[in-house]
Amino acid sequence: MTTSESSTGTTTDLAALEQQRARIRDAHLRPSGERPASTARGLHHTALISSDVERTVRFYQDVLGFPLTELIENRDYPGSSHFFFDIGNGNLLAFFDFPGLDVGPYAEVLGGLHHMAISVEPERWEALIQRLTDAGVPHEVHSGVSVYFRDPDGARIELIADPLGEMYGQHVL
């Protein structure tokens, strides 16, 4: 039996987990030519929470190079800002701030955001790593195509040099 021990001391049967993935793939994954078209037309935006609008703008626009495209009042919370960054391909990364509301620190929780992977051109990837370094942002390069770091509020972000629809050389779309 292949097992793995976590930092909490619990063990996991890796072979059983692979069997479960295989069962789910067999039951639900259709070859690309047999899949129905998606009912969606794309990701309009993903929204995160910002504790400081200007700090968030400086990080995403000035460090990462994602242009700020709009800054408006949040229709659902008077006084709150809703602002957007262009992350390419017609996709937006959005943020809300909630002044006066104690939302607490960022936390990875079940059902919450683990990380967001944003595809960048390979020739820009190295330059973005240098920009993170120059800005003093701790980061970790993985597999030669991914760099992981946290934004000013703690959200985990990945910049990946793989093309959209690919992951580490494997087509996932």
KOLDREN-971260 format. One record per residue: residue in one letter; y, x, z of N, C-alpha, C, O in turn. Coordinates in steps of 0.001 Angstrom, whole numbers, plus 500000, padded with zeros to 6 digits. Last residue first. Layout:
# KOLDREN-971260
aYXZYXZYXZYXZ
...
This chain:
# KOLDREN-971260
l521050492009478276521593490793477679521001490615476309521321489648475619
v520128494366478976519949493316479969520542491988479487520530490986480203
h518677497230477687519402496013477352519073494943478394517907494651478660
q519064500340479285518184499183479038519051497962478730520032497694479423
g520831502328479996520111502460478732519188501299478405518584501285477333
y521935501337482402521166502586482382520263502702481166519106503109481263
m522274498357480955522259498955482293521333500144482245520122500007482073
e524246496320478768523263497381478991523388497889480410524468497860481001
g526308494512478531524971494064478149523894495115478286522737494851477959
l528768496884477695528469495542478173527089495134477672526744495384476517
p527628500320477981528246499200477268527928497873477950526947497756478685
d528206502437480851527284501760479933528016500626479224528928500030479797
a529905503336482746530187503755481374529204503159480368529356503356479162
i531274501490485381530057501902484688530385502194483227531053501406482557
l532536501386488505532953501576487116531745502167486410531249503225486798
e532252499167491156531544500149490327532233500194488976532486499153488370
i533411498459494418533636498388492970532816499491492306532704500600492827
r533478496638497359532786497710496630532925497457495124532597496379494629
a536338496020499326535396495503498332534790496671497556535504497586497145
g538302497065501040536899497311501332535897496763500338534701497014500486
d540942496944500395540466495977501387538970496088501647538419495285502400
p541251498925498418541986499034499684541549498052500769541768498312501952
d537792499283497264539214499049497042539935499071498392539279499222499422
r535372501898497190535876500659497787537369500530497496538106501515497481
f533037502972494657534101503210495624534498501859496200534023500814495755
y530930504570492279531123503524493279532222503940494252532326505108494625
v530238505071488954530965505603490102531268504410491012531790503386490570
s527733505762486538528332504842487501529090505614488569528649506667489029
v526545507677484993527311506647484294528018505684485239528824504868484791
g525013509452486486525826509994485403526631508976484633527344509347483701
s523762508379488711523072508315487412523928508772486237523581508494485089
h526800508078490432525359507815490435524865507735489000525492507086488164
v529337509265492527528835509152491159527324509004491232526652509706491987
e531403507837494893530097508452494675529660508191493240529616507045492792
h534520508340496678533684507725495653532382508495495525532262509634495976
p537635507926498311536244508382498385535392507632497366535533506418497211
v540668508603496899539734507494497104538311508057497171537828508611496184
g542807510249496307542153510397497603541189509274497927540913509013499098
a543868510261493834544426509264494748543788509343496137544172508601497041
d542265512158492600543685512466492799544335511518493805545240511911494542
t539848510666492487539936511913493259541386512225493597541706512524494747
l540616508640490733540157508298492090540283509515493003540757509415494134
r541176510214488497542256509426489099541888509008490520542737509016491412
q538623511200487943539676512132488344540842511396489009541426511895489970
i537428508823487191536905509539488364537953510529488862538146510677490069
l538915508354484893539054507443486034538495508067487307539041507855488390
a537982510389483248539395510389483640539622509468484842540436509776485713
e535324509550482901535616510821483582537062510867484066537334511333485173
w535831507098481498535106507132482771535427508400483556535762508334484739
r536812507308478969537765507001480036537139507163481418537854507347482403
e534572507752477437535616508781477418536699508526478474537430509448478832
p533089505348477896532630506634478435533711507704478468533774508487479417
e534997502505478892534580503403477810534167504752478402534825505248479316
v533594500470481482534695501247480922534145502147479821532967502502479827
s532737497535483207532407498468482143533671499151481630534685498501481376
i532393497023486574533321496867485459533018497952484439533037499141484759
a530747495322489055530621496407488084531507496101486880531381495050486252
m531175494690492406531546494230491083531506495425490151532155496437490415
h528913494017495104529822494872494358530124494228493019529411493333492565
h528480491772496791527928493092497105528764494149496410529266495073497052
l530037488936498041530102489980497027529453491260497533529832491777498584
g527746486602499626529044487202499348528941488263498268527887488455497661
g525216485816500216526005484902499406527381485451499056528109484839498275
l525317487596503161524453486851502260525278485803501526525961484994502153
v528083489899503104527245488903503759526388488210502714526700488236501523
e530201492405503739529137492041502809528184491131503563527557491542504539
a533604491901504482532229492009504980531267491634503868531489490665503143
y536956492773505280535918492578504268534537492734504892534329493604505738
p538391491323508304538099492408507369537019492018506361536271491062506567
g540253488148508473539385489213508976539122490264507928539567490133506788
v542030486197507914540740486103507231539780487201507673538611487188507287
d544403484550509374543596485722509718542214485583509084541331484933509644
l547206483645507700545835483214507947545000484458508213544905485332507352
g549639484714507035549572483866508209548181483370508546547992482733509581
p548939484818503565549813485196504669549732484183505806549754482972505587
f546573485486501745546731484316502592547600484680503786547092484837504897
d546244486287498313546561486716499671546758485433500476547083484393499902
f543833486636495752544667485771496573545069486569497799544320487426498266
f543180487935492485543268488086493932544115486968494507544996486426493840
a541074488583489635542151487888490336542072488144491828541027488521492358
l540460489969486605540138490142488012541323489561488760542458489991488552
l539420488663483447540441488895484462539806489123485829538767488553486161
n538651489316480007538250489021481383539347489409482363540101490356482137
g538973490138477392539387488782477740539020488374479158539074487188479482
n538258492825477382537367491865476740537704490415477098536820489558477107
g539809493895480498539281494061479149538415492905478685537911492117479485
i540948493218482826539860494196482901539137494306481558537993494757481495
d544083492497483933543290492554482705542227493633482874542546494810483045
f544609490739486962544576492011486252543678491878485032542637491224485088
f546644488419488807545578488714487858545752490089487213546868490542486956
f547180486454491790547601487418490775546394487973490042545280487999490566
h548641484320493891547449484390493043547855485314491898548763484999491129
s549899484150497248549990484635495866548626484584495189547592484777495829
s551007481563499450549982482528499034550195482905497569550618482080496758
g552764479500499795553171480831500242552208481927499826552565483105499851
p550232477029500102551659477360499928552014478709500557551624479015501684
y547385476954498559547837477443499858549288477880499710549552478987499240
d546721476161496004545960475574497107546453475970498491546009475407499492
r548147477574494129548368476121494200547703475481495418548079474381495822
n549738480519494750548435479873494832548654478379495028549287477969496001
e552309481586492560551930481026493857550569480348493738550284479682492743
i551603484534490545552103483180490759551751482726492174550999483390492888
l551571486960488306551692486844489761552379485514490022553573485361489766
e549796488587485659550543487449486189550516487482487702549561487969488308
t548750491042484950549125490116483878549922488920484369550647488298483592
l548536494468485485548842493193486131549334492255485034550229492614484269
p546085496488483881547437495930483914547515494592484659546673493712484482
f544287498905485287544092497509484911545461496820485002545949496591486109
g544186501550486223544684501282484873544407499878484374544299499665483166
l543547502499488751542454502157487830542916501846486416542104501875485491
v546133503169489791544988504086489904543940503772488846543493504664488125
d547879501050488991548297502449488899547132503429488967547146504435488259
q546382498608489230547160498934488034547411500433487913547182501021486855
y544961498754491675544285498308490448545065498662489184544458498985488163
f546936499890493484545582500426493326544989500047491970544566500916491208
r549256498322493230549328499775493011547933500358492768547777501237491921
v548173495805493908548716496048492563548760497543492279548346497984491207
t547522496275496599546466495929495644546931496182494217546176496712493402
r550063496713497637549066497783497729547933497536496731547444498470496095
e551200494160497158551731495344496475550744496504496508550598497211495511
v549560492439498797549686492264497347550143493551496666549527493984495691
d547278492822501149548606493362500834548760493373499314548168494206498627
s544798491783501334545609491721502550547037492196502301547912491998503144
s543152489721499009543981490903499232544764490728500530545321489662500792
i540041488614497822541147488422498756541834489756498993541182490787499156
l539115487813494410538898488471495693540115488198496579541102487617496126
a537681486134491714538799486198492657538354486826493976537355486422494572
t537155486574488321536544486689489635537697486863490600538602487656490343
h537598484504485458538069485496486431537161485478487655536500484485487958
h535893483709483290537344483563483236538001484551484189538855485340483785
l533258484818481567533802484857482914535316484780482817535951485704482308
g532094482531478984532497483820479521533008483684480942533169482577481456
r531151480108478295531722480900477213532227482254477697532736483043476901
a528003478528479190529297479139479522529833479902478316529075480293477428
t525524477812478413526509476739478435527907477271478756528891476546478612
s523879480073476198524466479757477498525432478593477365526075478417476330
a521181479171474079522551479659474237523053479247475615522687478189476129
p517817479926475139518852479013474660520218479667474832520385480592475626
r515674482524473950516547481999474994517528481001474407518024481200473298
e514241483749471989513774482426472418514661481800473495514423480665473907
g515206486278471577515225485351470450514812483935470815515015483012470026
s514665487524474083516041487233473664516110486228472515517015485394472499
p512001485909475927512478486953475013513836486541474429514121485351474297
r512657484618479208512254484377477823512735485538476960513792486102477241
l511638484437482463512346485271481500511787485042480105510600485246479853
h509992482821484176511338482395483800512031483196482707512945482672482069
a507405483755484725507669482322484778508997481930484132509121480828483597
d507591486528484525506620485804483693506939484311483622506762483681482579
r509555487030486510509806487367485093508887486560484192509337485972483208
i508105486160488776509337485467488401509686485751486940510069484840486206
r506011488031488749505713486599488684506947485821488233506843484922487399
a507455490415489046506646490198487838506336488712487667506394488193486552
r508527490043491610509426490157490448508666489879489158509172489186488275
q506082490030493054506929488840493050507908488881491882508109487863491220
q505256492636492603504418491515492136505238490229492071505095489439491138
e507291493974493941507161494130492483506296493019491903506583492516490817
l506671493169496554507947492778495955507916492918494440508456492071493729
a504204494394496879504273492930496919505577492440496304505598491419495615
a505001497063496779504078496549495761504131495020495722504104494425494644
l506575497320499094507194497430497776506305496887496666506809496306495705
d506871495895501973505762496139501066506315496126499636506502495063499043
t508896497362504407508828496446503283507667496859502395507499498041502097
t509668497535507879508990498048506693508892496943505653508816495757505977
t512476498244509977511519497306509401510898497916508157511527498716507466
g514436499967510844513077500199511313512049499222510771510862499352511072
t516900499832509798516693499038511009515282499185511550514949498608512586
s516757501236507475517485501867508570517329501092509876517597501632510949
s513334500608506369514794500485506308515425501182507496514737501654508401
e510663502046504682511229501715505982512745501703505863513360502634505340
s508297500843502365509560501526502579510076501098503941509949499934504321
t505030501251500927505999500628501818507251501480501886507262502656501522
t502191500546499142503452501272499087504451500535499967504693499342499781
m498826500844500000500000500000500000501240500891500000501327501859500755
